Amino acid sequence: MTLYFCSSMEPALAGDFDVIVVGGGPAGTPAAIAAARMGAKTALIQNRPTLGCNASVECGVGLQGAGWHHPGWRETGIIEEAGRIRMARGDHHYSYAFQELCEAEENLSVFFNQHVFDAIMENEAQIKGVKAVSTLTGAITEYHGTLFIDCTGDGWVGYFAGAEYRYGREARSAFGESLAPEKADDITMSGCLMGDGLGNLTAFRAEKTGGPVPFTRPPWAREITTLESPGRNFGSFDRGLWWMEHPGDINNIWEAEEARDELIKVTFSYWDYIKNRSRVKEEATNYTLVTIPIMNAKRESRRLVGDYMMTQQDCEEGRMFPDRITHTGWPMDIHHVEGIYSGAEGSFDFQTGVPIGSVPFRSLYSKNINNLMMAGRCGSFSRVALGTVRVMSTLATLGQAAGTAAAMCVANGVTPRDIYQNHIGELQQRLLKYDQTIPGIKNEDANDLARSATVTASSTLSKDVMDLDAIALTRSIPLNMTRSVVLPTADLKKLDIIALFFESTAPESRQLTVRIEGLKEEKQLEAEMSFGTWPVSVVADSKGWVRLPVGIEIPSGIAFLRFRLPKTADISWPTMSKSYFAGGRTYGNGETMTYRAREFHAIATTPVISDARYAPENVVNGWTRLKENPASLWASDSAAALPQWLELNFGNATEFNTVHLTFDTDLNTQITGAAYPKECVKDYALSFWKDGEWVPLVEETGNYQRHRIHRFDPVTSEKLRLTIHATHGSPSARVYEIRAYNE
């Protein structure tokens, strides 16, 4: 990576590039990395001194995506790489992770502190270059290129080039969207003030003092009379919250300073309410404001129009477009038009859950500018559909798709529209090759030599083995009420053993009982039948698994089992990252019981309740995600000691120089989970068969990434072996995919 800082006051040319990406956020950075990896000479132009934008060290907004509401569907590809680096570094933000990935790309030049303010046009439908001003010196620089990707969030490149765009809310009649208003307007969602890069400085930071601190609302801040409403809670008093927003009638493009100032006023209005009128004012007596950030982390502004505009119906139906390039799953999440001043109506205009869906490639290129693409929240989405697509993990996959496609355009001398019309299958396969999931599409790469290989393994995990060491806990939940977990039976006829994980802070052992019930439906309140109760003893001041022999026969018609625990002082039953294909957890009693689908307290069974199959041939069947195909992962026998191996037999002498490996980094967690997931392969080696012995090819230690690519001088062999020497904790070695190429 080369860094450029301009000092001359005369207009200068930074160079000619194949691909120019404007905006270095969670969409723009993956776009630039992807284009560079595909061989395109790429420029990434960023108007800040660091990468990441809302997810940067300056702001620190956490990345969210489909995995937050659909366990097992966390976004992979470049954003997973960055997330793994972020966790290994111990960062909350993505700035340094993005920078590390950019520095590794020799085809990529990053230009910091360069604010693009104009487009240089070849003609009305073709961009020749962009102009930028240095935010440090005022110097003007031109960047000339072939393909341009607008990742500014506000759609500035498209605006300067004359691209068709939309702003605000479409009328209901525009797309027949029931969630749209009757009449179109210019309402957009407010952003939030963010500041310390740690996610700890939303709107403000406060500190507790040694005595009472009075607060008088300044006259320029509005009085708030009601805050306790749906979607809102006060949390702690030392920081602000995501719903501290201004009304949506402020134009946060042309009135950016006013929008920021209004958010500052919101902070004072909120603090006045907390200190002087709220039900928690006594608890807040000794707190005082100490910091208010000034970075406006925007949610919505201008949207460029492509050949297709995603709509509410596409999201609700989970539509699988033929030209899909990634998946979605975040709810249609649109915040209230009045922001924090919405009163009892709460923080949402609507927040409607959606199934796993997809984004079409046609929403990533301009309708009327031939060489303009866009990724991020300025893509071609209706305002309602934006509520699903706008979260940053999803946007990162749009960036990877746009960057990959842009490099293909340059290599083939075609436009993005040509990619859609004539090369969409090739684009989809390239994205899969670099670990981006596209629902329902598997690896069919004709150049992948591994697809025709015969695969054998040292051992295979049996579904009858309870692998407790591989289960990661997520958060501790006290048994302060009746709680239960609902699991699918998966056609089991008998359940022999259950294991439950408990955390005790009790000074002595606690005795409780677990009740097992049979259900026909997962959300059923009244049990179809009761199998009985079993006593459980939890040791004082302890953490660990408790095994219970239960030996129950499961009759036909019982599709779910509910495991219910009573309220018990000083005992917690944590949730876990492991996710079943159906079921969830409940809390409360009777008609007041709340059900949370696809969240599970720590539980395991023998036989194992799973539809997963761990055969070695799974690593070449084209699937890399258990939620798509239960036969997409090989796992070694957890009772067999490491090292364990996988062997590919090509059938004849085959030349290859590149191997792709995809490991398990626990996609059930919402973002990137643990820094070093137990399931992830840590130490491994590649070797090839020659003259009756295995010859070392690659040796790797300390791995924590899901997707690894190893390139080496060409070798010719009939067989390739992957040997796993260590994981980060799991006794079972786990591999999703092996690819082999001669490139």
C-alpha positions in Angstrom: 0.0 0.0 0.0 1.3 3.4 -0.9 0.2 6.6 1.0 0.0 9.9 -0.8 -0.2 13.3 0.8 -0.3 16.3 -1.6 1.3 19.6 -0.7 1.3 21.6 -3.9 -1.4 24.3 -4.4 -1.4 23.6 -8.2 -3.8 21.0 -9.6 -1.9 17.7 -9.9 -2.6 14.3 -11.4 -2.2 11.4 -8.9 -2.2 8.9 -11.7 -4.3 6.7 -14.0 -6.1 3.7 -12.4 -8.1 0.8 -13.4 -10.5 1.1 -10.5 -11.1 4.2 -8.3 -13.1 3.7 -5.1 -14.2 6.8 -3.3 -15.0 6.3 0.4 -12.9 4.1 2.8 -15.7 2.7 5.0 -16.9 -0.8 5.6 -18.1 -1.0 1.9 -15.4 1.0 0.2 -12.4 -0.7 1.9 -13.5 -4.2 0.9 -14.3 -2.9 -2.6 -10.8 -1.6 -3.0 -9.2 -4.7 -1.6 -11.3 -7.0 -3.8 -10.4 -5.0 -7.0 -6.7 -5.0 -6.1 -6.8 -8.8 -5.4 -8.3 -9.4 -8.8 -5.3 -7.6 -10.4 -6.7 -4.1 -11.0 -4.6 -1.1 -10.3 -6.8 0.5 -7.7 -7.0 3.8 -5.8 -8.9 4.2 -2.6 -9.7 7.8 -1.9 -10.7 8.6 1.7 -11.5 12.1 3.1 -10.5 11.1 6.7 -7.1 10.3 8.1 -8.1 6.7 8.8 -10.2 3.9 7.4 -13.6 2.5 8.5 -15.8 5.6 8.6 -18.7 4.7 11.0 -16.7 1.6 12.1 -13.4 3.5 12.5 -11.3 4.5 15.4 -12.9 7.9 15.1 -16.5 6.6 15.6 -16.5 3.0 16.6 -20.0 1.9 15.5 -20.2 -1.9 15.8 -20.8 -3.9 12.6 -24.1 -5.7 12.4 -25.6 -8.0 9.7 -27.8 -11.0 9.0 -26.1 -13.1 11.7 -27.7 -10.9 14.4 -31.1 -12.3 13.7 -30.2 -15.5 11.8 -27.6 -17.5 13.7 -25.2 -19.2 11.4 -25.5 -16.5 8.7 -22.7 -14.1 9.7 -21.1 -12.5 6.7 -17.8 -13.9 5.4 -15.2 -12.9 2.9 -13.1 -9.8 3.4 -15.2 -8.5 6.3 -14.6 -11.8 8.2 -10.9 -11.4 7.5 -10.9 -7.9 9.0 -13.1 -9.0 11.9 -10.7 -11.8 12.8 -7.7 -9.3 12.7 -9.8 -6.8 14.8 -10.5 -9.4 17.5 -6.9 -10.7 17.5 -5.7 -7.1 18.1 -8.3 -6.5 20.8 -9.8 -3.5 18.9 -13.5 -2.5 18.9 -13.1 -0.6 15.6 -11.9 -1.7 12.2 -9.4 1.0 11.2 -6.2 -0.9 11.9 -7.6 -4.2 10.5 -8.6 -2.5 7.3 -5.2 -0.8 7.1 -3.4 -4.1 7.5 -5.4 -5.7 4.7 -4.8 -2.7 2.4 -1.1 -2.7 3.1 -0.9 -6.3 1.9 -2.2 -5.4 -1.6 0.5 -4.3 -4.0 -2.1 -3.1 -6.6 -3.7 -0.8 -4.1 -2.9 2.9 -3.3 -4.7 4.6 -0.5 -5.1 8.4 -0.5 -6.0 9.8 2.9 -7.4 13.3 3.7 -8.6 13.7 0.1 -12.2 15.0 -0.3 -13.7 14.4 -3.7 -15.7 17.4 -4.8 -16.3 16.9 -8.5 -16.4 14.4 -11.4 -14.5 14.9 -14.7 -16.8 13.6 -17.4 -15.8 12.1 -20.8 -19.4 12.6 -21.9 -22.7 12.7 -20.1 -22.7 8.9 -19.4 -18.9 8.3 -18.8 -16.7 9.4 -16.0 -13.0 10.1 -16.8 -11.9 11.1 -13.3 -12.6 12.8 -10.0 -11.2 15.9 -8.4 -10.3 16.0 -4.7 -9.1 18.7 -2.3 -6.7 17.9 0.5 -8.4 18.5 3.9 -4.9 19.4 5.2 -3.4 21.7 2.6 -6.2 22.7 0.2 -4.3 21.2 -2.8 -6.4 19.9 -5.7 -5.6 16.5 -7.2 -7.2 14.7 -10.1 -7.5 10.9 -10.3 -8.2 9.3 -13.7 -9.7 5.9 -14.0 -11.7 3.3 -16.0 -14.2 2.1 -13.4 -15.5 4.2 -10.4 -17.2 2.9 -7.3 -19.1 5.3 -5.1 -18.8 4.3 -1.5 -19.2 7.8 0.0 -22.5 6.9 1.7 -24.0 10.1 0.5 -23.6 9.2 -3.2 -21.4 12.2 -4.0 -19.6 10.7 -7.0 -22.9 9.8 -8.6 -24.3 13.2 -7.8 -21.3 15.0 -9.4 -21.5 12.7 -12.4 -25.2 13.3 -13.0 -26.4 9.9 -11.9 -30.1 9.4 -11.2 -30.7 9.3 -7.5 -33.4 9.4 -4.8 -33.6 11.1 -1.5 -36.1 10.6 1.3 -39.2 8.4 1.4 -41.0 7.1 -1.7 -44.7 7.2 -1.8 -46.5 4.0 -1.1 -47.7 4.0 -4.8 -44.1 4.1 -6.1 -43.4 0.4 -5.5 -46.6 -0.8 -3.8 -44.9 -0.9 -0.4 -47.3 -1.1 2.6 -44.7 0.4 4.9 -44.1 3.5 2.8 -46.0 6.7 3.6 -49.0 7.8 1.4 -47.0 10.7 0.1 -43.3 11.1 -0.8 -41.2 13.4 1.3 -37.6 14.2 2.2 -37.5 12.4 5.5 -34.3 10.4 6.3 -33.1 8.7 9.4 -30.9 10.6 11.7 -27.4 9.5 12.6 -25.8 9.5 16.0 -22.9 11.3 17.5 -20.0 8.9 18.0 -16.6 9.4 19.3 -14.0 7.2 20.9 -13.7 4.3 18.5 -14.6 1.9 21.3 -18.4 2.1 21.0 -18.4 3.8 24.5 -19.1 7.3 23.3 -22.5 7.5 21.7 -23.9 11.0 22.2 -22.0 11.7 25.4 -20.0 10.3 28.3 -20.8 11.0 31.9 -19.0 10.3 35.1 -20.1 9.6 38.7 -18.9 12.2 41.2 -18.8 12.3 44.9 -21.9 14.3 45.4 -25.1 15.7 43.7 -24.6 17.6 40.4 -27.6 19.7 39.3 -28.3 20.2 35.7 -30.2 23.1 34.0 -31.3 22.6 30.4 -30.0 25.4 28.2 -32.7 27.4 26.4 -31.7 26.2 22.9 -32.4 22.5 23.9 -35.9 21.2 23.6 -37.7 19.8 26.6 -38.5 16.1 26.6 -41.5 14.9 28.6 -41.7 11.3 27.6 -38.9 8.8 26.8 -39.9 5.5 28.2 -41.4 3.8 25.2 -41.0 0.8 22.8 -37.4 0.2 21.8 -35.9 2.4 24.5 -34.2 1.8 27.8 -31.9 4.0 29.8 -29.0 1.5 30.3 -26.2 3.0 32.3 -25.7 6.7 33.0 -22.2 7.0 31.6 -22.9 7.0 27.9 -25.6 7.7 25.3 -27.7 5.4 23.3 -28.4 4.6 19.6 -31.8 6.2 19.6 -30.6 9.7 20.5 -31.5 11.0 17.1 -32.8 14.3 15.6 -36.0 14.6 13.6 -35.7 13.3 10.0 -36.6 16.6 8.3 -33.0 17.9 8.6 -31.1 17.4 5.4 -27.9 15.7 6.6 -26.2 16.2 3.2 -26.7 20.0 2.6 -27.3 20.8 6.3 -24.6 18.6 7.8 -23.5 21.1 10.4 -27.1 21.8 11.5 -27.6 18.0 11.8 -24.6 17.6 13.9 -25.5 20.6 16.1 -29.1 19.2 16.5 -27.6 16.0 17.8 -25.6 18.0 20.4 -28.9 19.6 21.4 -30.4 16.2 21.7 -27.8 15.2 24.2 -28.7 18.1 26.4 -32.4 17.5 26.1 -31.9 13.8 27.0 -29.6 14.7 30.0 -32.1 17.2 31.3 -34.8 14.5 31.2 -32.6 12.0 33.0 -31.5 14.4 35.7 -34.8 16.2 36.3 -37.9 14.2 35.3 -37.1 10.5 34.7 -37.9 7.7 37.1 -34.2 7.2 37.5 -33.3 10.7 38.4 -32.4 9.8 41.9 -29.9 7.2 40.7 -28.4 9.8 38.3 -28.1 12.5 40.9 -24.3 12.2 41.2 -23.5 12.0 37.5 -22.2 14.8 35.4 -21.6 15.2 31.6 -17.9 15.2 30.7 -17.7 14.6 26.9 -19.8 15.1 23.8 -18.5 13.8 20.5 -18.9 15.6 17.2 -18.8 12.9 14.6 -22.2 12.3 13.0 -22.4 8.5 12.1 -25.1 8.8 9.4 -27.7 6.1 8.7 -29.3 7.4 5.5 -29.1 10.1 2.8 -28.8 9.9 -1.0 -29.5 6.6 -2.9 -28.3 6.1 -6.5 -30.6 4.4 -8.9 -29.5 1.2 -10.7 -31.0 -1.1 -13.2 -33.0 -2.6 -10.3 -34.2 -1.0 -7.1 -34.8 -3.4 -4.2 -38.2 -3.1 -2.4 -40.0 -4.1 0.7 -41.5 -7.1 -1.1 -38.1 -8.4 -2.1 -37.0 -8.3 1.6 -40.2 -9.8 3.0 -40.1 -12.7 0.6 -36.4 -13.3 1.0 -36.2 -13.2 -2.8 -33.3 -15.0 -4.4 -32.4 -13.0 -7.5 -30.8 -14.8 -10.4 -28.0 -12.2 -10.2 -27.6 -12.2 -6.4 -24.2 -11.5 -5.0 -24.7 -11.7 -1.2 -27.3 -12.4 1.5 -29.4 -10.2 3.8 -31.2 -10.8 7.0 -31.3 -7.7 9.2 -34.9 -6.6 9.8 -36.5 -3.7 7.8 -35.4 -1.3 10.5 -36.5 2.3 10.0 -36.3 4.8 12.9 -39.0 7.2 13.9 -39.3 10.4 11.9 -39.3 12.5 15.1 -36.2 10.9 16.5 -35.8 11.2 20.3 -38.9 13.5 20.4 -41.3 10.8 19.3 -42.8 10.4 22.8 -44.7 7.3 23.6 -44.5 6.1 20.0 -41.0 4.9 20.6 -37.8 4.7 18.5 -39.1 2.9 15.4 -41.2 3.8 12.5 -41.2 0.0 11.9 -38.8 -2.9 12.6 -40.1 -5.9 10.6 -38.3 -9.2 10.6 -37.3 -10.7 7.3 -36.0 -14.1 6.2 -32.6 -14.6 4.6 -32.7 -12.9 1.3 -30.3 -11.6 -1.4 -29.2 -8.4 -3.2 -29.1 -8.3 -7.0 -26.0 -7.2 -8.8 -28.2 -4.8 -10.8 -28.5 -2.7 -7.6 -24.8 -2.0 -7.6 -24.3 -0.1 -10.8 -25.8 3.2 -12.1 -28.7 3.2 -14.4 -27.4 6.1 -16.5 -23.6 6.4 -15.9 -21.9 3.5 -17.8 -18.8 3.1 -15.6 -20.2 4.0 -12.2 -20.8 1.4 -9.5 -22.0 2.0 -5.9 -21.7 0.0 -2.7 -22.9 0.9 0.7 -26.1 2.7 1.8 -26.0 4.7 -1.4 -27.0 1.6 -3.5 -30.1 1.1 -5.5 -32.7 0.4 -2.7 -36.0 1.8 -1.9 -36.1 3.6 1.4 -38.0 0.7 3.0 -35.6 -1.9 1.7 -32.7 0.2 2.9 -33.7 -0.7 6.4 -32.6 -4.3 5.7 -29.4 -3.6 3.6 -27.9 -0.6 5.5 -26.1 -2.4 8.3 -22.3 -2.5 7.8 -21.6 -6.2 7.6 -24.0 -6.5 4.8 -22.6 -3.4 3.1 -19.1 -4.9 3.3 -20.2 -7.8 1.1 -21.7 -5.3 -1.4 -18.3 -3.7 -1.5 -16.5 -7.0 -2.1 -19.0 -7.8 -4.9 -18.6 -4.3 -6.5 -14.8 -4.4 -6.4 -14.6 -7.9 -7.8 -17.0 -6.9 -10.6 -15.1 -3.7 -11.4 -11.9 -5.6 -11.9 -13.7 -8.0 -14.2 -15.0 -5.0 -16.2 -11.5 -3.7 -16.7 -10.0 -7.1 -17.6 -12.7 -7.8 -20.1 -13.2 -4.2 -21.4 -16.9 -4.3 -20.5 -19.4 -2.3 -18.4 -21.1 -3.4 -15.2 -24.3 -3.9 -17.2 -22.4 -6.3 -19.4 -21.3 -8.3 -16.4 -25.0 -8.7 -15.4 -26.0 -9.7 -18.9 -23.1 -11.9 -19.9 -20.8 -12.7 -17.0 -22.9 -13.0 -13.8 -22.2 -16.7 -13.3 -18.5 -15.9 -13.4 -18.8 -13.1 -10.9 -20.8 -15.3 -8.5 -18.1 -18.1 -8.7 -15.3 -15.6 -8.1 -17.1 -14.3 -5.0 -17.6 -17.8 -3.7 -13.9 -18.5 -4.4 -13.0 -15.7 -2.0 -15.4 -16.8 0.7 -18.4 -14.6 0.1 -21.7 -16.5 0.6 -24.4 -16.3 -2.0 -27.4 -18.3 -0.8 -28.3 -21.3 -2.9 -25.2 -21.1 -5.1 -22.3 -23.5 -4.6 -18.8 -23.9 -5.9 -18.9 -25.0 -9.5 -15.6 -23.5 -10.5 -14.3 -25.6 -13.5 -10.7 -24.7 -12.6 -10.9 -26.1 -9.1 -9.0 -29.3 -9.3 -10.3 -30.5 -5.9 -13.9 -30.9 -7.1 -13.1 -34.1 -8.9 -10.8 -35.6 -6.2 -11.6 -38.5 -3.9 -11.4 -37.5 -0.3 -10.4 -39.6 2.7 -9.7 -38.7 6.3 -8.0 -40.0 9.4 -11.3 -40.1 11.3 -14.8 -38.6 11.3 -16.9 -37.2 14.1 -19.9 -39.3 15.0 -23.2 -37.7 15.7 -23.4 -39.9 18.8 -20.5 -38.1 20.5 -21.3 -35.1 22.7 -18.5 -32.6 22.0 -18.8 -30.2 25.0 -15.3 -28.7 24.5 -16.4 -27.3 21.2 -19.3 -25.3 22.7 -18.5 -21.6 23.3 -20.6 -19.6 25.8 -21.9 -16.2 24.9 -23.5 -14.4 27.9 -24.5 -15.3 31.5 -28.2 -15.3 32.2 -29.4 -15.7 35.9 -32.1 -18.1 36.8 -34.1 -15.2 38.3 -37.3 -16.7 36.7 -38.3 -19.9 35.1 -36.3 -20.5 31.9 -36.3 -23.2 29.3 -34.7 -24.2 26.0 -36.6 -25.8 23.2 -34.7 -28.2 20.9 -35.9 -30.1 17.8 -36.0 -33.9 18.1 -34.5 -34.3 14.6 -36.3 -37.7 14.3 -34.6 -39.0 17.4 -36.4 -42.1 18.9 -34.5 -42.0 22.2 -32.6 -39.4 24.3 -29.9 -41.0 26.6 -28.0 -38.1 28.2 -28.3 -34.3 28.5 -25.6 -31.9 29.6 -26.3 -28.5 31.1 -23.8 -25.7 31.8 -24.2 -23.8 35.1 -22.5 -20.9 36.7 -22.8 -20.7 40.5 -22.0 -17.9 42.9 -23.8 -19.6 45.7 -21.9 -20.3 49.0 -23.2 -23.8 49.1 -24.6 -26.4 46.6 -27.9 -25.7 45.1 -30.5 -28.4 44.2 -32.9 -27.9 41.4 -34.8 -30.0 38.9 -35.0 -30.1 35.2 -38.4 -30.9 33.6 -38.5 -32.4 30.1 -41.6 -31.9 28.0 -42.7 -32.9 24.6 -44.1 -30.4 22.1 -45.6 -30.6 18.6 -44.7 -27.0 17.8 -41.7 -25.0 19.0 -43.7 -22.1 20.4 -46.3 -24.2 22.1 -47.2 -23.0 25.6 -48.9 -26.1 27.0 -46.8 -29.2 26.7 -48.2 -32.1 24.7 -46.7 -34.5 27.3 -44.3 -34.5 30.3 -41.4 -37.0 30.4 -40.8 -36.2 34.1 -38.2 -34.3 36.2 -34.6 -35.0 37.1 -32.7 -33.7 40.1 -29.6 -31.5 39.5 -27.0 -30.6 42.0 -24.9 -27.5 41.2 -21.6 -27.2 43.2 -21.1 -24.0 45.2 -19.1 -21.3 43.5 -18.5 -23.3 40.3 -18.7 -23.2 36.5 -19.1 -26.3 34.4 -21.2 -29.0 32.7 -23.5 -31.3 34.6 -24.4 -34.6 32.8 -27.8 -36.2 33.5 -28.7 -39.7 32.2 -32.4 -39.4 31.2 -33.1 -42.4 29.0 -36.4 -41.2 27.5 -38.3 -42.7 24.6 -39.6 -40.1 22.1 -42.9 -41.0 20.5 -43.8 -40.1 17.0 -45.5 -36.7 16.6 -43.2 -35.0 19.2 -41.2 -32.6 17.1 -39.6 -30.6 20.0 -38.3 -31.1 23.5 -38.5 -28.4 26.2 -36.0 -28.5 29.0 -37.4 -26.2 31.8 -35.4 -25.0 34.9 -37.0 -23.2 37.9 -36.0 -19.9 39.4 -32.9 -20.6 41.5 -30.9 -18.0 43.5 -27.2 -17.5 42.6 -27.3 -19.8 39.6 -26.9 -18.7 36.0 -27.6 -20.7 32.8 -25.6 -19.0 30.1 -26.4 -19.0 26.4 -24.1 -20.5 23.8 -22.9 -19.8 20.3 -24.0 -23.2 19.1 -27.2 -23.0 17.2 -29.8 -25.7 16.2 -31.7 -25.6 13.0 -35.0 -25.0 14.9 -36.0 -24.1 18.5 -35.0 -21.4 20.9 -35.2 -20.3 24.5 -38.1 -19.1 26.7 -38.5 -17.2 29.9 -41.4 -16.3 32.1 -44.5 -18.4 32.9 -47.6 -19.5 31.1 -49.2 -16.9 28.9 -46.5 -14.4 29.8 -43.7 -16.6 28.5 -41.5 -14.9 26.0 -39.9 -17.0 23.2 -36.6 -16.1 21.5 -36.1 -18.2 18.4 -32.6 -19.5 17.6 -31.1 -18.5 20.9 -30.1 -21.4 23.2 -29.0 -21.9 26.7 -26.0 -24.1 27.1 -27.2 -27.6 26.5 -25.9 -30.7 24.7 -27.4 -34.2 24.2 -26.5 -37.8 23.4 -27.4 -38.8 20.7 -26.5 -35.4 19.3 -29.5 -33.4 18.1 -28.2 -32.3 14.7 -28.8 -32.6 11.0 -25.1 -32.1 10.3 -23.1 -34.8 8.6 -19.3 -34.6 8.8 -18.1 -36.8 6.0 -14.6 -36.0 4.5 -16.1 -35.6 1.0 -18.0 -32.6 2.2 -14.9 -30.4 1.7 -15.2 -30.7 -2.1 -19.0 -30.6 -2.5 -19.2 -26.9 -3.0 -20.9 -25.7 0.2 -19.2 -23.8 3.1 -21.9 -23.0 5.5 -23.9 -25.5 7.7 -27.0 -23.3 7.5 -27.0 -23.9 3.7 -26.2 -27.6 3.7 -25.8 -29.8 6.8 -23.2 -31.8 4.8 -20.8 -28.9 4.2 -18.2 -29.6 6.9 -15.7 -32.3 7.8 -15.0 -32.8 11.5 -12.6 -35.4 12.9 -13.5 -37.7 15.7 -13.2 -35.7 19.0 -12.1 -38.8 20.8 -9.1 -39.3 18.5 -6.0 -37.3 19.3 -4.6 -34.6 17.0 -3.0 -34.5 14.5 -5.8 -35.5 12.1 -5.7 -35.3 8.3 -7.7 -35.0 5.1 -6.3 -36.4 1.8 -7.3 -35.5 -1.7 -6.6 -38.1 -4.4 -6.8 -36.5 -7.9 -6.7 -39.9 -9.6 -3.6 -39.1 -11.7 -0.5 -36.8 -11.6 -1.9 -33.3 -11.4 0.0 -30.0 -11.4 -1.1 -27.3 -8.9 0.3 -24.2 -7.3 -2.5 -22.8 -5.2 -4.6 -24.2 -2.3 -7.6 -22.5 -0.7 -8.6 -23.6 2.8 -11.8 -22.7 4.6 -12.0 -23.4 8.3 -14.7 -23.1 11.0 -14.7 -19.7 12.9 -18.1 -20.3 14.5 -20.5 -18.4 12.2 -23.3 -18.7 14.9 -21.9 -15.7 16.8 -23.3 -12.3 15.7 -20.1 -10.5 14.6 -16.8 -12.3 15.0 -17.2 -13.9 18.4 -14.1 -14.9 20.2 -10.7 -13.7 19.0 -9.6 -17.4 18.6 -12.7 -19.5 18.2 -12.3 -23.0 19.7 -13.4 -24.6 16.4 -10.8 -22.8 14.3 -7.7 -24.7 13.1 -4.6 -23.2 14.6 -1.6 -25.2 13.3 -1.6 -27.1 10.1 0.5 -28.3 7.2 0.1 -29.1 3.5 2.1 -31.9 1.8 2.1 -33.7 -1.5 2.9 -37.3 -2.3 6.1 -37.9 -4.2 8.2 -41.1 -4.6 6.5 -43.0 -1.9 6.5 -40.2 0.8 4.8 -37.0 1.9 6.8 -33.9 1.0 6.2 -30.7 3.0 4.6 -27.9 1.1 3.2 -25.4 3.6 3.5 -25.2 7.4 1.3 -22.7 9.2 1.1 -21.9 13.0 -1.1 -19.6 14.9 -3.9 -19.3 12.3 -7.1 -17.6 13.3 -8.6 -16.9 9.9 -11.5 -18.8 8.3 -10.2 -18.5 4.7 -6.5 -19.0 3.8 -4.9 -19.0 0.4 -1.4 -20.6 -0.1 0.5 -20.1 -3.3 3.8 -21.9 -4.1 5.9 -23.0 -7.0 4.0 -25.6 -9.1 4.2 -29.2 -8.0 2.9 -32.3 -9.7 1.4 -35.1 -7.6 -1.5 -37.5 -7.4 -2.3 -36.6 -3.8 -2.5 -33.6 -1.5 -2.8 -33.9 2.3 -3.9 -31.3 4.9 -2.7 -32.2 8.4 -4.2 -30.4 11.4 -1.8 -30.4 14.3 -3.8 -28.1 16.7 -7.0 -26.1 17.0 -7.8 -23.2 19.4 -9.5 -25.5 21.8 -11.8 -28.0 20.1 -10.7 -31.7 20.2 -12.1 -32.0 16.7 -10.5 -30.7 13.6 -13.0 -28.9 11.3 -12.7 -28.0 7.7 -15.4 -26.6 5.3 -13.6 -26.6 2.0 -10.3 -27.4 0.2 -9.7 -26.0 -3.3 -6.7 -26.6 -5.5 -5.7 -24.6 -8.6 -2.9 -24.3 -11.2 -3.0 -20.6 -11.8 
